[in-house]
Amino acid sequence: MSKEAILKIRETEEKAEAILTDARAKAKARIEEARADGQAKREAAEEKGAADLKRKQAELQKEREAALAANEAAAAKEAEELRRDASLRKKNAERIVLGGLEDKCR
């Protein structure tokens, strides 16, 4: 081989090595960028998920409190109706007893 051909081969090998080194550096940079981007997206998704969960929990708490208040109101109304009914029955029982005593006393 001629000296010129050998130099050309070496020059081509050096260029190829430089291209390969540059490609490796670019690939490494892209991998690092992709990792950072993936990490940022994961953290954003976790934060969004946590915020959504907190919001849902607050909504469920409000619904629970509303249902509890409605149940308490219904129970109070029913208790009042039972008291009223018991009072009427008591008055009727008193009339019957007093009426029976009057009849016996006559």
Backbone as CSV, one residue per row, in Angstrom:
resi,resn,N_x,N_y,N_z,CA_x,CA_y,CA_z,C_x,C_y,C_z
1,MET,0.831,-1.172,0.000,0.000,0.000,0.000,0.871,1.229,0.000
2,SER,0.322,2.219,-0.622,1.094,3.452,-0.674,0.898,4.227,0.611
3,LYS,1.823,5.082,0.854,1.789,5.904,2.054,0.539,6.762,2.054
4,GLU,0.162,7.239,0.917,-1.020,8.085,0.787,-2.283,7.300,1.148
5,ALA,-2.367,6.062,0.732,-3.528,5.223,1.027,-3.601,4.923,2.522
6,ILE,-2.441,4.665,3.114,-2.394,4.401,4.557,-2.851,5.634,5.325
7,LEU,-2.381,6.799,4.934,-2.796,8.044,5.590,-4.298,8.267,5.430
8,LYS,-4.815,7.981,4.273,-6.247,8.141,4.002,-7.054,7.202,4.906
9,ILE,-6.575,5.960,5.066,-7.248,4.986,5.921,-7.224,5.457,7.372
10,ARG,-6.075,5.924,7.837,-5.958,6.427,9.214,-6.880,7.626,9.429
11,GLU,-6.898,8.527,8.463,-7.751,9.710,8.553,-9.222,9.287,8.628
12,THR,-9.586,8.309,7.817,-10.966,7.817,7.801,-11.287,7.130,9.131
13,GLU,-10.338,6.354,9.649,-10.548,5.700,10.946,-10.693,6.724,12.057
14,GLU,-9.891,7.785,12.016,-9.980,8.837,13.034,-11.329,9.553,12.956
15,LYS,-11.780,9.811,11.729,-13.091,10.447,11.562,-14.208,9.528,12.076
16,ALA,-14.069,8.251,11.770,-15.070,7.283,12.216,-15.088,7.210,13.745
17,GLU,-13.902,7.223,14.355,-13.806,7.194,15.823,-14.416,8.458,16.422
18,ALA,-14.155,9.608,15.792,-14.731,10.864,16.272,-16.253,10.839,16.138
19,ILE,-16.743,10.330,15.022,-18.195,10.222,14.807,-18.801,9.286,15.862
20,LEU,-18.136,8.171,16.105,-18.614,7.204,17.087,-18.618,7.816,18.494
21,THR,-17.560,8.526,18.846,-17.480,9.175,20.163,-18.589,10.217,20.307
22,ASP,-18.782,10.999,19.247,-19.836,12.011,19.259,-21.214,11.351,19.376
23,ALA,-21.436,10.277,18.654,-22.719,9.569,18.697,-22.967,9.005,20.095
24,ARG,-21.925,8.450,20.717,-22.074,7.932,22.080,-22.419,9.055,23.058
25,ALA,-21.749,10.191,22.908,-22.022,11.333,23.800,-23.454,11.832,23.609
26,LYS,-23.890,11.926,22.343,-25.255,12.373,22.066,-26.280,11.367,22.608
27,ALA,-25.992,10.082,22.448,-26.892,9.045,22.945,-26.988,9.114,24.474
28,LYS,-25.844,9.298,25.121,-25.830,9.402,26.581,-26.626,10.625,27.029
29,ALA,-26.455,11.749,26.324,-27.190,12.967,26.669,-28.699,12.762,26.487
30,ARG,-29.082,12.094,25.403,-30.513,11.824,25.165,-31.089,10.897,26.232
31,ILE,-30.311,9.910,26.626,-30.767,8.999,27.681,-30.966,9.773,28.979
32,GLU,-30.000,10.615,29.314,-30.112,11.423,30.539,-31.328,12.353,30.463
33,GLU,-31.529,12.953,29.308,-32.667,13.849,29.105,-33.986,13.083,29.234
34,ALA,-34.033,11.895,28.643,-35.239,11.065,28.718,-35.513,10.647,30.162
35,ARG,-34.465,10.302,30.896,-34.638,9.936,32.310,-35.177,11.114,33.108
36,ALA,-34.584,12.282,32.904,-35.025,13.478,33.624,-36.470,13.816,33.266
37,ASP,-36.784,13.718,31.975,-38.154,13.993,31.528,-39.128,12.983,32.131
38,GLY,-38.759,11.722,32.118,-39.598,10.671,32.706,-39.794,10.883,34.200
39,GLN,-38.726,11.256,34.875,-38.794,11.525,36.320,-39.734,12.694,36.591
40,ALA,-39.604,13.759,35.812,-40.463,14.931,35.995,-41.929,14.585,35.731
41,LYS,-42.178,13.804,34.684,-43.555,13.398,34.384,-44.123,12.508,35.475
42,ARG,-43.305,11.596,36.000,-43.762,10.720,37.073,-44.113,11.524,38.321
43,GLU,-43.235,12.481,38.664,-43.489,13.313,39.841,-44.749,14.154,39.656
44,ALA,-44.934,14.691,38.448,-46.140,15.481,38.167,-47.388,14.608,38.267
45,ALA,-47.298,13.396,37.757,-48.446,12.476,37.824,-48.753,12.099,39.272
46,GLU,-47.715,11.874,40.067,-47.915,11.539,41.477,-48.564,12.709,42.217
47,GLU,-48.087,13.928,41.938,-48.660,15.113,42.582,-50.118,15.296,42.176
48,LYS,-50.404,15.112,40.888,-51.780,15.243,40.404,-52.661,14.173,41.037
49,GLY,-52.148,12.956,41.105,-52.902,11.858,41.719,-53.187,12.130,43.186
50,ALA,-52.193,12.635,43.893,-52.379,12.952,45.316,-53.408,14.070,45.482
51,ALA,-53.345,15.084,44.618,-54.318,16.183,44.695,-55.716,15.684,44.366
52,ASP,-55.835,14.828,43.350,-57.143,14.260,42.995,-57.693,13.426,44.147
53,LEU,-56.825,12.634,44.759,-57.247,11.802,45.882,-57.731,12.670,47.042
54,LYS,-56.994,13.725,47.334,-57.371,14.622,48.428,-58.720,15.286,48.133
55,ARG,-58.915,15.703,46.879,-60.179,16.338,46.484,-61.333,15.347,46.606
56,LYS,-61.127,14.129,46.139,-62.164,13.089,46.230,-62.498,12.784,47.688
57,GLN,-61.475,12.710,48.528,-61.710,12.448,49.946,-62.532,13.568,50.567
58,ALA,-62.242,14.814,50.197,-63.007,15.945,50.712,-64.458,15.866,50.242
59,GLU,-64.663,15.511,48.972,-66.026,15.365,48.446,-66.776,14.261,49.189
60,LEU,-66.108,13.132,49.387,-66.746,12.017,50.099,-67.064,12.391,51.546
61,GLN,-66.179,13.165,52.169,-66.414,13.621,53.544,-67.653,14.509,53.590
62,LYS,-67.786,15.424,52.622,-68.968,16.291,52.571,-70.236,15.472,52.357
63,GLU,-70.166,14.481,51.448,-71.325,13.619,51.199,-71.693,12.839,52.456
64,ARG,-70.689,12.333,53.151,-70.933,11.584,54.378,-71.581,12.470,55.425
65,GLU,-71.063,13.678,55.581,-71.627,14.603,56.560,-73.064,14.976,56.199
66,ALA,-73.325,15.177,54.910,-74.684,15.504,54.476,-75.636,14.335,54.743
67,ALA,-75.192,13.121,54.443,-76.021,11.944,54.690,-76.265,11.761,56.182
68,LEU,-75.244,11.991,56.985,-75.371,11.873,58.434,-76.359,12.906,58.963
69,ALA,-76.254,14.129,58.480,-77.181,15.180,58.909,-78.612,14.836,58.508
70,ALA,-78.786,14.309,57.299,-80.120,13.923,56.840,-80.672,12.790,57.703
71,ASN,-79.834,11.818,58.025,-80.275,10.714,58.887,-80.625,11.203,60.286
72,GLU,-79.827,12.110,60.824,-80.106,12.655,62.150,-81.423,13.426,62.151
73,ALA,-81.668,14.201,61.091,-82.916,14.951,60.989,-84.105,14.004,60.884
74,ALA,-83.972,12.959,60.092,-85.054,11.979,59.952,-85.302,11.272,61.284
75,ALA,-84.230,10.928,61.991,-84.372,10.266,63.287,-85.025,11.194,64.299
76,ALA,-84.656,12.460,64.302,-85.254,13.429,65.222,-86.735,13.603,64.924
77,LYS,-87.088,13.662,63.639,-88.491,13.796,63.247,-89.285,12.571,63.688
78,GLU,-88.724,11.390,63.467,-89.398,10.153,63.864,-89.558,10.088,65.379
79,ALA,-88.511,10.501,66.105,-88.584,10.500,67.567,-89.678,11.452,68.048
80,GLU,-89.796,12.616,67.423,-90.835,13.580,67.791,-92.228,13.013,67.507
81,GLU,-92.367,12.338,66.375,-93.657,11.714,66.050,-93.999,10.635,67.070
82,LEU,-93.004,9.844,67.480,-93.236,8.811,68.491,-93.620,9.432,69.833
83,ARG,-92.966,10.525,70.214,-93.307,11.219,71.465,-94.749,11.720,71.420
84,ARG,-95.109,12.337,70.272,-96.458,12.862,70.110,-97.488,11.731,70.200
85,ASP,-97.197,10.627,69.506,-98.101,9.478,69.519,-98.212,8.895,70.931
86,ALA,-97.076,8.787,71.621,-97.080,8.256,72.984,-97.880,9.176,73.917
87,SER,-97.737,10.476,73.723,-98.471,11.434,74.555,-99.970,11.286,74.340
88,LEU,-100.387,11.136,73.075,-101.818,10.944,72.788,-102.331,9.645,73.399
89,ARG,-101.542,8.585,73.274,-101.955,7.299,73.856,-102.042,7.392,75.376
90,LYS,-101.096,8.138,75.961,-101.112,8.306,77.421,-102.367,9.049,77.842
91,LYS,-102.702,10.115,77.127,-103.904,10.884,77.459,-105.151,10.015,77.304
92,ASN,-105.212,9.230,76.233,-106.350,8.329,76.041,-106.430,7.299,77.172
93,ALA,-105.270,6.750,77.565,-105.237,5.775,78.657,-105.705,6.420,79.949
94,GLU,-105.270,7.653,80.217,-105.702,8.364,81.425,-107.213,8.567,81.420
95,ARG,-107.779,8.947,80.266,-109.229,9.139,80.165,-109.977,7.837,80.441
96,ILE,-109.442,6.747,79.873,-110.098,5.460,80.068,-110.054,5.058,81.541
97,VAL,-108.879,5.214,82.156,-108.727,4.855,83.564,-109.622,5.741,84.428
98,LEU,-109.566,7.045,84.191,-110.390,7.972,84.981,-111.878,7.717,84.743
99,GLY,-112.212,7.426,83.495,-113.609,7.104,83.189,-114.047,5.849,83.917
100,GLY,-113.195,4.851,83.974,-113.510,3.615,84.696,-113.653,3.859,86.176
101,LEU,-112.801,4.715,86.733,-112.902,5.049,88.160,-114.192,5.804,88.443
102,GLU,-114.576,6.698,87.580,-115.822,7.453,87.768,-116.995,6.500,87.770
103,ASP,-116.959,5.556,86.821,-118.064,4.602,86.748,-118.140,3.742,88.023
104,LYS,-117.016,3.372,88.581,-116.989,2.567,89.805,-117.432,3.372,91.013
105,CYS,-117.075,4.657,90.983,-117.412,5.506,92.132,-118.888,5.870,92.113
106,ARG,-119.591,5.789,91.111,-120.992,6.165,91.013,-121.859,5.133,91.547
